[in-house]
Each structure stands twice: as C-alpha cells, then as structure tokens.
Amino acid sequence: MKKLIAILSLTVSLNIFSQQKMNTDTKLPLGAFSVSLNVKDLQKSKEFYEKLGFSQMGGDMKHNYLIMKNGTTIIGIFQGMFEGNILTFNPGWDENAKKVNPFSDVRDIQKKLKAADIKLNTEADENTKGPAYIELTDPDGNKILIDQHR
C-alpha cells in the first residue's frame, strides 16, 4: 500500500508540474503523465481503483486494459501486456487525452535524450512523422515510456 501511495503521490506531483507554464528551466516537455500498472486481474483492479475515486476514461476490458482517472491523476491498468509498472508520458496530449499545441514531438525528445547520453531501449524512426514511442529505463530500473499518439 505504501508503494501505491508513493506512486499516486508521484503522479499528482508530476501532473501539477506538467500543468504549469513552461519556463526556461523546462527543456523537455513530455506531455500528459500517467502510471501504467501491470495487474493480475483487470476486473478486481478496476473495482479497487473505483473505490479510490477513479473512473474509466478509456480502454476496453476486451483488450485487457483500462485508462482510469481521478481529477488530473491518470493510471492505466493492463493485464498480461508487459512486466512491471511503467511511467508513461504522452507528448501532444493533456490529462484528458485532448490535443495540445504546440508540443514536443517524440523524435525531438529522443534527439535531446541521446544528446544527453541517455540510453534508449527502443527508438522512434526519425524519418517518420506522427505516432511513435521511445522506451528507456532510469538508473533504478524503472521503465519509462514516451508514447506519442498523434
């Protein structure tokens, strides 16, 4: 439970940060933030998070995932799709999955990360446009997904 509270607290903090106007110290706007949780039983997890005040805003039980929201806090619950939990950022979206402009394309984010000597597990094709994603791992083994849908 302490780990869940810490994750939700991090989610709220990062959502507040992402809602603030970009200033000169923010060089890498990553978009809407959520935590993608690997769950064992999607229905039980849905019911649990509903008791915490979350409601479904996307996803589909038939496809083994739901996107749930409580205020500006977003979590994705995924059954059987990946191992562990993932910090997820969506360039070009706000916390309601609505388009924002301007935004940093995932390929531009990728270039900045590579220039900062950050190793990427998965790279986006820099010769394409539109939806793409990159994956990386922080020094403590936490997975990070930067997933652009537009």
C-alpha positions in Angstrom: 0.0 0.0 0.0 2.9 2.4 0.8 4.3 1.8 -2.7 0.9 2.6 -4.3 0.6 5.8 -2.2 4.1 6.8 -3.3 3.2 6.1 -7.0 0.0 8.1 -6.7 1.8 10.9 -5.0 4.4 11.0 -7.7 1.6 11.0 -10.3 -0.1 14.0 -8.7 3.3 15.9 -8.4 4.2 15.3 -12.0 0.7 16.2 -13.2 0.9 19.5 -11.3 4.3 20.1 -12.8 3.1 19.3 -16.3 0.2 21.7 -15.9 2.5 24.7 -15.1 3.5 27.0 -17.8 6.8 26.0 -19.4 9.7 28.2 -18.3 13.3 28.4 -19.2 14.3 25.6 -16.8 11.9 23.1 -18.5 13.8 22.0 -21.6 12.0 18.7 -22.3 8.2 18.9 -22.1 7.0 15.3 -22.1 3.2 15.7 -22.2 0.5 14.1 -20.1 1.7 11.8 -17.3 0.3 8.5 -16.1 1.4 5.3 -14.4 0.8 2.1 -16.3 0.2 -0.7 -13.9 0.7 -4.4 -14.6 -2.3 -6.1 -12.9 -3.2 -9.7 -12.3 -7.0 -9.4 -12.5 -8.3 -6.4 -14.5 -11.8 -6.6 -13.1 -10.6 -6.7 -9.5 -8.2 -3.8 -10.1 -11.0 -1.8 -11.8 -13.2 -2.2 -8.8 -10.4 -1.4 -6.4 -9.5 1.9 -8.2 -13.1 2.8 -8.5 -13.3 2.6 -4.6 -10.3 5.1 -4.6 -12.4 7.5 -6.7 -11.1 6.6 -10.2 -13.5 6.2 -13.1 -12.9 4.7 -16.6 -11.9 7.3 -19.3 -10.6 4.9 -21.9 -9.5 1.4 -22.8 -11.5 -1.8 -23.1 -11.9 -4.8 -20.9 -11.9 -7.0 -24.0 -8.5 -5.7 -24.9 -7.2 -6.2 -21.3 -6.6 -2.6 -20.4 -8.4 0.4 -18.9 -7.4 4.0 -18.5 -8.7 5.4 -15.3 -8.8 9.0 -13.9 -9.3 10.7 -10.6 -9.1 14.5 -11.0 -6.0 15.1 -13.0 -4.4 11.8 -11.9 -4.3 9.1 -14.6 -3.5 5.4 -14.3 -3.6 2.7 -16.9 -4.3 -0.8 -15.7 -3.0 -3.5 -18.0 -3.5 -7.3 -17.7 -0.9 -9.5 -19.4 0.6 -6.9 -21.6 4.0 -6.1 -20.0 6.1 -6.9 -16.9 6.4 -4.4 -14.1 5.0 -0.9 -13.9 5.8 1.9 -16.3 5.9 5.7 -16.0 4.2 6.9 -19.2 4.3 10.3 -20.9 2.1 11.3 -23.9 3.5 14.2 -25.9 0.7 16.2 -27.6 -1.9 15.3 -25.1 -3.3 16.8 -21.9 -4.7 14.8 -19.0 -8.0 14.4 -20.8 -6.3 12.9 -23.9 -7.1 16.1 -25.8 -4.6 17.5 -28.3 -2.3 20.3 -27.1 -0.4 22.7 -29.4 2.4 23.3 -29.6 4.1 20.1 -28.3 7.5 18.4 -28.5 7.5 15.6 -31.0 8.8 12.3 -29.6 11.6 12.3 -32.2 12.8 15.7 -30.9 12.6 14.4 -27.3 14.6 11.4 -28.5 17.3 13.6 -30.0 17.7 15.6 -26.8 17.9 12.4 -24.7 20.5 10.9 -26.9 22.5 14.2 -26.9 22.4 13.9 -23.1 23.9 10.4 -23.3 20.7 8.7 -22.1 20.5 5.1 -23.4 17.2 4.3 -25.1 15.8 0.7 -25.1 13.6 1.4 -28.0 13.9 4.3 -30.5 11.5 6.0 -32.8 12.3 6.2 -36.5 13.5 9.7 -37.0 12.4 9.6 -40.7 8.7 9.3 -39.9 6.0 11.6 -38.5 3.0 11.0 -36.3 2.5 8.3 -33.7 5.7 6.8 -32.3 7.3 5.9 -29.0 10.6 5.5 -27.2 11.4 3.5 -24.1 14.1 3.9 -21.5 15.0 2.8 -18.0 16.0 5.1 -15.2 19.1 4.3 -13.0 16.9 2.3 -10.6 15.4 0.1 -13.2 12.1 1.9 -13.6 10.7 1.7 -17.1 9.7 4.9 -18.8 7.5 5.1 -22.0 7.2 8.3 -24.0 4.3 7.4 -26.3 3.0 9.9 -28.8 -0.4 9.1 -30.3 -0.7 11.8 -32.9 
